[in-house]
Amino acid sequence: MNRVPRWRIAAALVVVAGLALYAARFIPIYLHSRQLQNFVTELTARSDSAAKSDDLLRTWVLDKAHEFDLPVKPGDVKIVRSPHDLRIDVRYIVRVTVPGYTVDLHFHPSASNR
């Protein structure tokens, strides 16, 4: 019976640990972005949202984003109104740095009550 060399087992463990590190860093960001998307969708679907001011809607979106530790700034939240439509667009970037790698993740949660 052939035994697997210990260096191969060690290398495999290093790779698995690296993947776990990346997953631990990236997955929460994507989950929080999805939660923000759900919030924006629910906010535009509410019948009373169209009557609320842009500043109030923006504040609600910013508060929810900050609750999820997402770096959304007031200028990242655009509210567009038409006679029969309320649209909320949020665009933001999350910079993620892990050993040996830095990436900017771009997100664009948006929803309309149409």
Secondary structure as UniProt FT lines:
FT   HELIX           6..45
FT   TURN            47..48
FT   HELIX           49..51
FT   HELIX           54..67
FT   TURN            68..69
FT   HELIX           74..76
FT   STRAND          77..82
FT   TURN            83..84
FT   STRAND          85..90
FT   STRAND          92..98
FT   TURN            99..100
FT   STRAND          101..107
FT   STRAND          110..112
//
